[in-house]
Amino acid sequence: MGKEAYADFMAATRDPETIHGMLEDYRAGLGIDRQHDEEDRRAGREVQCPTLALWSLRDDLEQLW
């Protein structure tokens, strides 16, 4: 991450509004974003641009999706 980016992260995470925004993004991912993804799949829609996806070996994303 680097010292400068880490310092920015630490400063941002001391702001309650920033934390609220971060949590709302996670909530959307498990709520409305997932609903939209499922609707797209049912409709047969797929991503039409080149895409690179990176996954962690130690994450709970696989269980969530």
PDB file of N, CA, C and O in Angstrom:
ATOM      1  N   MET A   1       0.831  -1.187   0.000  1.00  0.00           N
ATOM      2  CA  MET A   1       0.000   0.000   0.000  1.00  0.00           C
ATOM      3  C   MET A   1       0.877   1.252   0.000  1.00  0.00           C
ATOM      4  O   MET A   1       0.519   2.259  -0.612  1.00  0.00           O
ATOM      5  N   GLY A   2       1.987   1.197   0.662  1.00  0.00           N
ATOM      6  CA  GLY A   2       2.870   2.354   0.725  1.00  0.00           C
ATOM      7  C   GLY A   2       2.511   3.288   1.862  1.00  0.00           C
ATOM      8  O   GLY A   2       1.353   3.372   2.273  1.00  0.00           O
ATOM      9  N   LYS A   3       3.509   3.986   2.366  1.00  0.00           N
ATOM     10  CA  LYS A   3       3.301   4.857   3.530  1.00  0.00           C
ATOM     11  C   LYS A   3       2.303   5.979   3.259  1.00  0.00           C
ATOM     12  O   LYS A   3       1.457   6.276   4.103  1.00  0.00           O
ATOM     13  N   GLU A   4       2.398   6.600   2.086  1.00  0.00           N
ATOM     14  CA  GLU A   4       1.506   7.716   1.785  1.00  0.00           C
ATOM     15  C   GLU A   4       0.054   7.264   1.671  1.00  0.00           C
ATOM     16  O   GLU A   4      -0.844   7.902   2.221  1.00  0.00           O
ATOM     17  N   ALA A   5      -0.173   6.175   0.965  1.00  0.00           N
ATOM     18  CA  ALA A   5      -1.536   5.654   0.824  1.00  0.00           C
ATOM     19  C   ALA A   5      -2.073   5.185   2.177  1.00  0.00           C
ATOM     20  O   ALA A   5      -3.250   5.381   2.480  1.00  0.00           O
ATOM     21  N   TYR A   6      -1.219   4.571   2.982  1.00  0.00           N
ATOM     22  CA  TYR A   6      -1.644   4.107   4.303  1.00  0.00           C
ATOM     23  C   TYR A   6      -2.037   5.298   5.174  1.00  0.00           C
ATOM     24  O   TYR A   6      -3.034   5.245   5.894  1.00  0.00           O
ATOM     25  N   ALA A   7      -1.253   6.363   5.105  1.00  0.00           N
ATOM     26  CA  ALA A   7      -1.577   7.567   5.879  1.00  0.00           C
ATOM     27  C   ALA A   7      -2.925   8.138   5.437  1.00  0.00           C
ATOM     28  O   ALA A   7      -3.726   8.557   6.274  1.00  0.00           O
ATOM     29  N   ASP A   8      -3.181   8.157   4.119  1.00  0.00           N
ATOM     30  CA  ASP A   8      -4.480   8.629   3.621  1.00  0.00           C
ATOM     31  C   ASP A   8      -5.615   7.739   4.115  1.00  0.00           C
ATOM     32  O   ASP A   8      -6.667   8.235   4.517  1.00  0.00           O
ATOM     33  N   PHE A   9      -5.400   6.427   4.083  1.00  0.00           N
ATOM     34  CA  PHE A   9      -6.409   5.480   4.542  1.00  0.00           C
ATOM     35  C   PHE A   9      -6.715   5.708   6.025  1.00  0.00           C
ATOM     36  O   PHE A   9      -7.877   5.758   6.428  1.00  0.00           O
ATOM     37  N   MET A  10      -5.663   5.846   6.825  1.00  0.00           N
ATOM     38  CA  MET A  10      -5.861   6.041   8.263  1.00  0.00           C
ATOM     39  C   MET A  10      -6.603   7.344   8.546  1.00  0.00           C
ATOM     40  O   MET A  10      -7.470   7.390   9.418  1.00  0.00           O
ATOM     41  N   ALA A  11      -6.266   8.396   7.812  1.00  0.00           N
ATOM     42  CA  ALA A  11      -6.956   9.675   8.009  1.00  0.00           C
ATOM     43  C   ALA A  11      -8.430   9.543   7.606  1.00  0.00           C
ATOM     44  O   ALA A  11      -9.311  10.032   8.313  1.00  0.00           O
ATOM     45  N   ALA A  12      -8.694   8.895   6.489  1.00  0.00           N
ATOM     46  CA  ALA A  12     -10.071   8.753   6.009  1.00  0.00           C
ATOM     47  C   ALA A  12     -10.913   7.921   6.957  1.00  0.00           C
ATOM     48  O   ALA A  12     -12.088   8.222   7.167  1.00  0.00           O
ATOM     49  N   THR A  13     -10.333   6.885   7.527  1.00  0.00           N
ATOM     50  CA  THR A  13     -11.118   6.000   8.382  1.00  0.00           C
ATOM     51  C   THR A  13     -11.352   6.573   9.778  1.00  0.00           C
ATOM     52  O   THR A  13     -11.966   5.923  10.625  1.00  0.00           O
ATOM     53  N   ARG A  14     -10.879   7.751  10.007  1.00  0.00           N
ATOM     54  CA  ARG A  14     -11.202   8.457  11.251  1.00  0.00           C
ATOM     55  C   ARG A  14     -12.418   9.367  11.080  1.00  0.00           C
ATOM     56  O   ARG A  14     -12.890   9.974  12.041  1.00  0.00           O
ATOM     57  N   ASP A  15     -12.909   9.454   9.873  1.00  0.00           N
ATOM     58  CA  ASP A  15     -14.067  10.288   9.554  1.00  0.00           C
ATOM     59  C   ASP A  15     -15.318   9.407   9.522  1.00  0.00           C
ATOM     60  O   ASP A  15     -15.427   8.530   8.665  1.00  0.00           O
ATOM     61  N   PRO A  16     -16.256   9.624  10.435  1.00  0.00           N
ATOM     62  CA  PRO A  16     -17.461   8.780  10.483  1.00  0.00           C
ATOM     63  C   PRO A  16     -18.239   8.763   9.164  1.00  0.00           C
ATOM     64  O   PRO A  16     -18.822   7.734   8.823  1.00  0.00           O
ATOM     65  N   GLU A  17     -18.268   9.860   8.419  1.00  0.00           N
ATOM     66  CA  GLU A  17     -18.981   9.884   7.149  1.00  0.00           C
ATOM     67  C   GLU A  17     -18.296   8.986   6.120  1.00  0.00           C
ATOM     68  O   GLU A  17     -18.965   8.350   5.305  1.00  0.00           O
ATOM     69  N   THR A  18     -16.980   8.935   6.155  1.00  0.00           N
ATOM     70  CA  THR A  18     -16.250   8.044   5.254  1.00  0.00           C
ATOM     71  C   THR A  18     -16.570   6.595   5.579  1.00  0.00           C
ATOM     72  O   THR A  18     -16.836   5.796   4.681  1.00  0.00           O
ATOM     73  N   ILE A  19     -16.544   6.257   6.859  1.00  0.00           N
ATOM     74  CA  ILE A  19     -16.873   4.885   7.277  1.00  0.00           C
ATOM     75  C   ILE A  19     -18.289   4.538   6.856  1.00  0.00           C
ATOM     76  O   ILE A  19     -18.537   3.433   6.371  1.00  0.00           O
ATOM     77  N   HIS A  20     -19.215   5.456   7.031  1.00  0.00           N
ATOM     78  CA  HIS A  20     -20.602   5.219   6.620  1.00  0.00           C
ATOM     79  C   HIS A  20     -20.661   4.927   5.121  1.00  0.00           C
ATOM     80  O   HIS A  20     -21.335   3.985   4.704  1.00  0.00           O
ATOM     81  N   GLY A  21     -19.973   5.713   4.314  1.00  0.00           N
ATOM     82  CA  GLY A  21     -19.950   5.486   2.871  1.00  0.00           C
ATOM     83  C   GLY A  21     -19.358   4.139   2.510  1.00  0.00           C
ATOM     84  O   GLY A  21     -19.863   3.458   1.617  1.00  0.00           O
ATOM     85  N   MET A  22     -18.297   3.748   3.192  1.00  0.00           N
ATOM     86  CA  MET A  22     -17.671   2.448   2.930  1.00  0.00           C
ATOM     87  C   MET A  22     -18.652   1.316   3.232  1.00  0.00           C
ATOM     88  O   MET A  22     -18.771   0.367   2.456  1.00  0.00           O
ATOM     89  N   LEU A  23     -19.341   1.418   4.345  1.00  0.00           N
ATOM     90  CA  LEU A  23     -20.297   0.374   4.731  1.00  0.00           C
ATOM     91  C   LEU A  23     -21.489   0.334   3.781  1.00  0.00           C
ATOM     92  O   LEU A  23     -21.992  -0.743   3.461  1.00  0.00           O
ATOM     93  N   GLU A  24     -21.941   1.497   3.330  1.00  0.00           N
ATOM     94  CA  GLU A  24     -23.054   1.525   2.377  1.00  0.00           C
ATOM     95  C   GLU A  24     -22.668   0.843   1.067  1.00  0.00           C
ATOM     96  O   GLU A  24     -23.503   0.194   0.436  1.00  0.00           O
ATOM     97  N   ASP A  25     -21.414   0.986   0.655  1.00  0.00           N
ATOM     98  CA  ASP A  25     -20.952   0.313  -0.559  1.00  0.00           C
ATOM     99  C   ASP A  25     -21.015  -1.204  -0.385  1.00  0.00           C
ATOM    100  O   ASP A  25     -21.435  -1.914  -1.298  1.00  0.00           O
ATOM    101  N   TYR A  26     -20.601  -1.703   0.778  1.00  0.00           N
ATOM    102  CA  TYR A  26     -20.700  -3.147   1.043  1.00  0.00           C
ATOM    103  C   TYR A  26     -22.157  -3.589   1.077  1.00  0.00           C
ATOM    104  O   TYR A  26     -22.499  -4.644   0.541  1.00  0.00           O
ATOM    105  N   ARG A  27     -23.022  -2.785   1.706  1.00  0.00           N
ATOM    106  CA  ARG A  27     -24.439  -3.147   1.759  1.00  0.00           C
ATOM    107  C   ARG A  27     -25.034  -3.233   0.361  1.00  0.00           C
ATOM    108  O   ARG A  27     -25.805  -4.146   0.067  1.00  0.00           O
ATOM    109  N   ALA A  28     -24.681  -2.292  -0.496  1.00  0.00           N
ATOM    110  CA  ALA A  28     -25.193  -2.311  -1.871  1.00  0.00           C
ATOM    111  C   ALA A  28     -24.730  -3.571  -2.587  1.00  0.00           C
ATOM    112  O   ALA A  28     -25.490  -4.173  -3.346  1.00  0.00           O
ATOM    113  N   GLY A  29     -23.484  -3.971  -2.346  1.00  0.00           N
ATOM    114  CA  GLY A  29     -22.956  -5.170  -2.996  1.00  0.00           C
ATOM    115  C   GLY A  29     -23.731  -6.420  -2.631  1.00  0.00           C
ATOM    116  O   GLY A  29     -23.852  -7.335  -3.446  1.00  0.00           O
ATOM    117  N   LEU A  30     -24.248  -6.472  -1.436  1.00  0.00           N
ATOM    118  CA  LEU A  30     -25.007  -7.645  -0.989  1.00  0.00           C
ATOM    119  C   LEU A  30     -26.505  -7.480  -1.196  1.00  0.00           C
ATOM    120  O   LEU A  30     -27.267  -8.428  -1.009  1.00  0.00           O
ATOM    121  N   GLY A  31     -26.927  -6.293  -1.577  1.00  0.00           N
ATOM    122  CA  GLY A  31     -28.356  -6.033  -1.752  1.00  0.00           C
ATOM    123  C   GLY A  31     -28.693  -5.719  -3.185  1.00  0.00           C
ATOM    124  O   GLY A  31     -28.817  -6.616  -4.018  1.00  0.00           O
ATOM    125  N   ILE A  32     -28.842  -4.428  -3.473  1.00  0.00           N
ATOM    126  CA  ILE A  32     -29.317  -4.000  -4.783  1.00  0.00           C
ATOM    127  C   ILE A  32     -28.359  -4.392  -5.905  1.00  0.00           C
ATOM    128  O   ILE A  32     -28.814  -4.760  -6.988  1.00  0.00           O
ATOM    129  N   ASP A  33     -27.036  -4.323  -5.676  1.00  0.00           N
ATOM    130  CA  ASP A  33     -26.095  -4.734  -6.725  1.00  0.00           C
ATOM    131  C   ASP A  33     -26.290  -6.204  -7.078  1.00  0.00           C
ATOM    132  O   ASP A  33     -26.286  -6.574  -8.252  1.00  0.00           O
ATOM    133  N   ARG A  34     -26.459  -7.029  -6.064  1.00  0.00           N
ATOM    134  CA  ARG A  34     -26.664  -8.464  -6.321  1.00  0.00           C
ATOM    135  C   ARG A  34     -27.977  -8.690  -7.056  1.00  0.00           C
ATOM    136  O   ARG A  34     -28.042  -9.507  -7.975  1.00  0.00           O
ATOM    137  N   GLN A  35     -29.020  -7.974  -6.659  1.00  0.00           N
ATOM    138  CA  GLN A  35     -30.312  -8.089  -7.334  1.00  0.00           C
ATOM    139  C   GLN A  35     -30.157  -7.739  -8.818  1.00  0.00           C
ATOM    140  O   GLN A  35     -30.670  -8.445  -9.686  1.00  0.00           O
ATOM    141  N   HIS A  36     -29.448  -6.649  -9.097  1.00  0.00           N
ATOM    142  CA  HIS A  36     -29.246  -6.248 -10.499  1.00  0.00           C
ATOM    143  C   HIS A  36     -28.440  -7.297 -11.265  1.00  0.00           C
ATOM    144  O   HIS A  36     -28.741  -7.585 -12.423  1.00  0.00           O
ATOM    145  N   ASP A  37     -27.427  -7.864 -10.629  1.00  0.00           N
ATOM    146  CA  ASP A  37     -26.639  -8.924 -11.278  1.00  0.00           C
ATOM    147  C   ASP A  37     -27.520 -10.126 -11.632  1.00  0.00           C
ATOM    148  O   ASP A  37     -27.426 -10.675 -12.730  1.00  0.00           O
ATOM    149  N   GLU A  38     -28.375 -10.524 -10.686  1.00  0.00           N
ATOM    150  CA  GLU A  38     -29.249 -11.670 -10.931  1.00  0.00           C
ATOM    151  C   GLU A  38     -30.239 -11.385 -12.057  1.00  0.00           C
ATOM    152  O   GLU A  38     -30.517 -12.262 -12.875  1.00  0.00           O
ATOM    153  N   GLU A  39     -30.775 -10.160 -12.105  1.00  0.00           N
ATOM    154  CA  GLU A  39     -31.683  -9.780 -13.191  1.00  0.00           C
ATOM    155  C   GLU A  39     -30.960  -9.832 -14.535  1.00  0.00           C
ATOM    156  O   GLU A  39     -31.516 -10.309 -15.525  1.00  0.00           O
ATOM    157  N   ASP A  40     -29.725  -9.343 -14.569  1.00  0.00           N
ATOM    158  CA  ASP A  40     -28.943  -9.392 -15.809  1.00  0.00           C
ATOM    159  C   ASP A  40     -28.696 -10.827 -16.245  1.00  0.00           C
ATOM    160  O   ASP A  40     -28.819 -11.141 -17.429  1.00  0.00           O
ATOM    161  N   ARG A  41     -28.352 -11.700 -15.311  1.00  0.00           N
ATOM    162  CA  ARG A  41     -28.108 -13.107 -15.652  1.00  0.00           C
ATOM    163  C   ARG A  41     -29.370 -13.751 -16.227  1.00  0.00           C
ATOM    164  O   ARG A  41     -29.317 -14.440 -17.246  1.00  0.00           O
ATOM    165  N   ARG A  42     -30.507 -13.519 -15.563  1.00  0.00           N
ATOM    166  CA  ARG A  42     -31.765 -14.095 -16.052  1.00  0.00           C
ATOM    167  C   ARG A  42     -32.093 -13.599 -17.456  1.00  0.00           C
ATOM    168  O   ARG A  42     -32.656 -14.336 -18.267  1.00  0.00           O
ATOM    169  N   ALA A  43     -31.739 -12.350 -17.739  1.00  0.00           N
ATOM    170  CA  ALA A  43     -32.018 -11.766 -19.056  1.00  0.00           C
ATOM    171  C   ALA A  43     -30.965 -12.149 -20.089  1.00  0.00           C
ATOM    172  O   ALA A  43     -31.086 -11.797 -21.263  1.00  0.00           O
ATOM    173  N   GLY A  44     -29.927 -12.872 -19.652  1.00  0.00           N
ATOM    174  CA  GLY A  44     -28.887 -13.294 -20.578  1.00  0.00           C
ATOM    175  C   GLY A  44     -27.877 -12.211 -20.905  1.00  0.00           C
ATOM    176  O   GLY A  44     -27.092 -12.348 -21.844  1.00  0.00           O
ATOM    177  N   ARG A  45     -27.894 -11.134 -20.133  1.00  0.00           N
ATOM    178  CA  ARG A  45     -26.938 -10.052 -20.386  1.00  0.00           C
ATOM    179  C   ARG A  45     -25.575 -10.408 -19.807  1.00  0.00           C
ATOM    180  O   ARG A  45     -25.481 -10.981 -18.722  1.00  0.00           O
ATOM    181  N   GLU A  46     -24.532 -10.066 -20.534  1.00  0.00           N
ATOM    182  CA  GLU A  46     -23.158 -10.310 -20.097  1.00  0.00           C
ATOM    183  C   GLU A  46     -22.328  -9.051 -20.288  1.00  0.00           C
ATOM    184  O   GLU A  46     -22.690  -8.174 -21.073  1.00  0.00           O
ATOM    185  N   VAL A  47     -21.232  -8.965 -19.581  1.00  0.00           N
ATOM    186  CA  VAL A  47     -20.307  -7.847 -19.738  1.00  0.00           C
ATOM    187  C   VAL A  47     -19.760  -7.898 -21.160  1.00  0.00           C
ATOM    188  O   VAL A  47     -19.306  -8.951 -21.610  1.00  0.00           O
ATOM    189  N   GLN A  48     -19.797  -6.788 -21.862  1.00  0.00           N
ATOM    190  CA  GLN A  48     -19.416  -6.754 -23.273  1.00  0.00           C
ATOM    191  C   GLN A  48     -18.021  -6.165 -23.512  1.00  0.00           C
ATOM    192  O   GLN A  48     -17.593  -6.060 -24.662  1.00  0.00           O
ATOM    193  N   CYS A  49     -17.316  -5.785 -22.465  1.00  0.00           N
ATOM    194  CA  CYS A  49     -15.982  -5.204 -22.637  1.00  0.00           C
ATOM    195  C   CYS A  49     -14.938  -6.150 -22.032  1.00  0.00           C
ATOM    196  O   CYS A  49     -15.271  -6.981 -21.186  1.00  0.00           O
ATOM    197  N   PRO A  50     -13.689  -6.028 -22.459  1.00  0.00           N
ATOM    198  CA  PRO A  50     -12.638  -6.846 -21.840  1.00  0.00           C
ATOM    199  C   PRO A  50     -12.611  -6.595 -20.327  1.00  0.00           C
ATOM    200  O   PRO A  50     -12.706  -5.454 -19.875  1.00  0.00           O
ATOM    201  N   THR A  51     -12.486  -7.649 -19.577  1.00  0.00           N
ATOM    202  CA  THR A  51     -12.566  -7.546 -18.119  1.00  0.00           C
ATOM    203  C   THR A  51     -11.475  -8.387 -17.469  1.00  0.00           C
ATOM    204  O   THR A  51     -11.213  -9.514 -17.889  1.00  0.00           O
ATOM    205  N   LEU A  52     -10.850  -7.833 -16.452  1.00  0.00           N
ATOM    206  CA  LEU A  52      -9.873  -8.556 -15.652  1.00  0.00           C
ATOM    207  C   LEU A  52     -10.427  -8.633 -14.237  1.00  0.00           C
ATOM    208  O   LEU A  52     -10.701  -7.603 -13.621  1.00  0.00           O
ATOM    209  N   ALA A  53     -10.591  -9.833 -13.722  1.00  0.00           N
ATOM    210  CA  ALA A  53     -11.087 -10.022 -12.358  1.00  0.00           C
ATOM    211  C   ALA A  53     -10.002 -10.689 -11.533  1.00  0.00           C
ATOM    212  O   ALA A  53      -9.414 -11.687 -11.949  1.00  0.00           O
ATOM    213  N   LEU A  54      -9.743 -10.133 -10.373  1.00  0.00           N
ATOM    214  CA  LEU A  54      -8.766 -10.690  -9.451  1.00  0.00           C
ATOM    215  C   LEU A  54      -9.493 -11.148  -8.199  1.00  0.00           C
ATOM    216  O   LEU A  54     -10.347 -10.430  -7.679  1.00  0.00           O
ATOM    217  N   TRP A  55      -9.161 -12.348  -7.707  1.00  0.00           N
ATOM    218  CA  TRP A  55      -9.817 -12.918  -6.542  1.00  0.00           C
ATOM    219  C   TRP A  55      -8.776 -13.253  -5.490  1.00  0.00           C
ATOM    220  O   TRP A  55      -7.628 -13.561  -5.810  1.00  0.00           O
ATOM    221  N   SER A  56      -9.176 -13.190  -4.270  1.00  0.00           N
ATOM    222  CA  SER A  56      -8.315 -13.557  -3.159  1.00  0.00           C
ATOM    223  C   SER A  56      -8.474 -15.047  -2.858  1.00  0.00           C
ATOM    224  O   SER A  56      -9.553 -15.613  -3.032  1.00  0.00           O
ATOM    225  N   LEU A  57      -7.403 -15.664  -2.412  1.00  0.00           N
ATOM    226  CA  LEU A  57      -7.492 -17.062  -1.985  1.00  0.00           C
ATOM    227  C   LEU A  57      -8.100 -17.189  -0.599  1.00  0.00           C
ATOM    228  O   LEU A  57      -8.618 -18.248  -0.245  1.00  0.00           O
ATOM    229  N   ARG A  58      -8.042 -16.113   0.197  1.00  0.00           N
ATOM    230  CA  ARG A  58      -8.560 -16.151   1.568  1.00  0.00           C
ATOM    231  C   ARG A  58      -9.592 -15.032   1.750  1.00  0.00           C
ATOM    232  O   ARG A  58      -9.313 -14.003   2.365  1.00  0.00           O
ATOM    233  N   ASP A  59     -10.776 -15.258   1.206  1.00  0.00           N
ATOM    234  CA  ASP A  59     -11.835 -14.264   1.271  1.00  0.00           C
ATOM    235  C   ASP A  59     -13.158 -15.014   1.365  1.00  0.00           C
ATOM    236  O   ASP A  59     -13.217 -16.207   1.067  1.00  0.00           O
ATOM    237  N   ASP A  60     -14.200 -14.336   1.769  1.00  0.00           N
ATOM    238  CA  ASP A  60     -15.511 -14.983   1.864  1.00  0.00           C
ATOM    239  C   ASP A  60     -16.382 -14.696   0.646  1.00  0.00           C
ATOM    240  O   ASP A  60     -17.564 -15.040   0.644  1.00  0.00           O
ATOM    241  N   LEU A  61     -15.820 -14.070  -0.394  1.00  0.00           N
ATOM    242  CA  LEU A  61     -16.607 -13.705  -1.558  1.00  0.00           C
ATOM    243  C   LEU A  61     -17.235 -14.920  -2.234  1.00  0.00           C
ATOM    244  O   LEU A  61     -18.377 -14.857  -2.688  1.00  0.00           O
ATOM    245  N   GLU A  62     -16.508 -16.004  -2.302  1.00  0.00           N
ATOM    246  CA  GLU A  62     -17.040 -17.217  -2.939  1.00  0.00           C
ATOM    247  C   GLU A  62     -18.280 -17.722  -2.203  1.00  0.00           C
ATOM    248  O   GLU A  62     -19.238 -18.158  -2.841  1.00  0.00           O
ATOM    249  N   GLN A  63     -18.277 -17.669  -0.882  1.00  0.00           N
ATOM    250  CA  GLN A  63     -19.443 -18.114  -0.117  1.00  0.00           C
ATOM    251  C   GLN A  63     -20.619 -17.142  -0.296  1.00  0.00           C
ATOM    252  O   GLN A  63     -21.777 -17.561  -0.288  1.00  0.00           O
ATOM    253  N   LEU A  64     -20.322 -15.856  -0.457  1.00  0.00           N
ATOM    254  CA  LEU A  64     -21.384 -14.871  -0.619  1.00  0.00           C
ATOM    255  C   LEU A  64     -22.045 -14.979  -1.988  1.00  0.00           C
ATOM    256  O   LEU A  64     -23.240 -14.717  -2.123  1.00  0.00           O
ATOM    257  N   TRP A  65     -21.281 -15.359  -2.994  1.00  0.00           N
ATOM    258  CA  TRP A  65     -21.813 -15.410  -4.354  1.00  0.00           C
ATOM    259  C   TRP A  65     -21.965 -16.822  -4.796  1.00  0.00           C
ATOM    260  O   TRP A  65     -22.402 -17.074  -5.919  1.00  0.00           O
TER     261      TRP A  65
END
